[in-house]
Amino acid sequence: MDENDAECYDEQICHFERNSEDTIDLLKQQVYMIKSNLGALNITLADVTHNHKLVKQGLVDIQTYLDSLSSETAEKLTIFEAKFMI
């Protein structure tokens, strides 16, 4: 191996080290982005779950109201029919 070969190998090694460091930095950035996106997704899923519970309760409340209204209407109709059937 002569001096030119040694310089060439040394240059290639330095180039490889720089590229490795760049690759490691890029991987770290990607991992950070993935963690951030997963955190945001987790928050969104928690919000969706909460909203689902609210909507479900709202539908139960509407059904209860409609059942009550239907019952009251049936009672008033029965009274009205009884009043005019005499």
C-alpha positions as CSV (number, residue, x, y, z in Angstrom):
1,M,0.0,0.0,0.0
2,D,1.4,3.4,-0.9
3,E,0.7,6.8,0.3
4,N,-2.0,7.5,-2.3
5,D,-3.8,4.3,-1.3
6,A,-3.6,5.3,2.4
7,E,-5.1,8.7,1.6
8,C,-7.9,7.2,-0.5
9,Y,-8.8,4.7,2.2
10,D,-8.6,7.5,4.9
11,E,-10.8,9.7,2.8
12,Q,-13.3,6.8,2.3
13,I,-13.4,6.1,6.0
14,C,-14.0,9.8,6.8
15,H,-16.7,9.9,4.2
16,F,-18.4,6.8,5.7
17,E,-18.2,8.3,9.2
18,R,-19.8,11.5,8.1
19,N,-22.6,9.7,6.2
20,S,-23.1,7.4,9.3
21,E,-23.5,10.5,11.5
22,D,-25.9,12.1,9.1
23,T,-27.9,8.8,8.9
24,I,-28.0,8.6,12.7
25,D,-29.2,12.2,12.9
26,L,-31.9,11.6,10.3
27,L,-33.1,8.5,12.2
28,K,-33.2,10.4,15.4
29,Q,-35.4,13.1,13.7
30,Q,-37.7,10.5,12.3
31,V,-38.1,8.8,15.7
32,Y,-38.9,12.1,17.2
33,M,-41.5,12.8,14.5
34,I,-43.1,9.4,14.9
35,K,-43.3,9.8,18.7
36,S,-44.9,13.3,18.2
37,N,-47.4,11.9,15.7
38,L,-48.3,9.0,18.0
39,G,-48.8,11.4,20.9
40,A,-51.1,13.5,18.8
41,L,-53.0,10.4,17.6
42,N,-53.4,9.2,21.2
43,I,-54.9,12.6,22.2
44,T,-57.2,12.5,19.2
45,L,-58.3,9.0,20.1
46,A,-59.0,10.1,23.7
47,D,-61.1,13.0,22.3
48,V,-63.0,10.7,20.0
49,T,-63.7,8.3,22.9
50,H,-64.9,11.2,25.1
51,N,-67.1,12.6,22.3
52,H,-68.6,9.1,21.6
53,K,-69.6,8.8,25.3
54,L,-71.2,12.3,25.1
55,V,-73.1,11.4,21.9
56,K,-74.2,8.1,23.4
57,Q,-75.5,9.8,26.5
58,G,-77.2,12.5,24.4
59,L,-79.1,9.8,22.4
60,V,-80.2,8.1,25.6
61,D,-81.5,11.4,26.9
62,I,-83.4,12.0,23.6
63,Q,-84.9,8.5,23.8
64,T,-85.9,9.1,27.4
65,Y,-87.5,12.4,26.5
66,L,-89.3,11.0,23.5
67,D,-90.6,8.0,25.5
68,S,-91.9,10.5,28.2
69,L,-93.5,12.7,25.5
70,S,-95.1,9.7,23.9
71,S,-96.5,8.5,27.2
72,E,-97.9,12.0,28.1
73,T,-99.5,12.3,24.7
74,A,-101.1,8.9,25.0
75,E,-102.5,9.9,28.4
76,K,-103.9,13.1,27.1
77,L,-105.4,11.4,24.1
78,T,-107.0,8.8,26.4
79,I,-108.5,11.6,28.6
80,F,-109.6,13.5,25.5
81,E,-111.3,10.4,24.0
82,A,-112.9,9.5,27.4
83,K,-114.2,13.1,27.7
84,F,-115.9,13.1,24.3
85,M,-117.2,9.5,24.4
86,I,-119.7,10.2,27.1
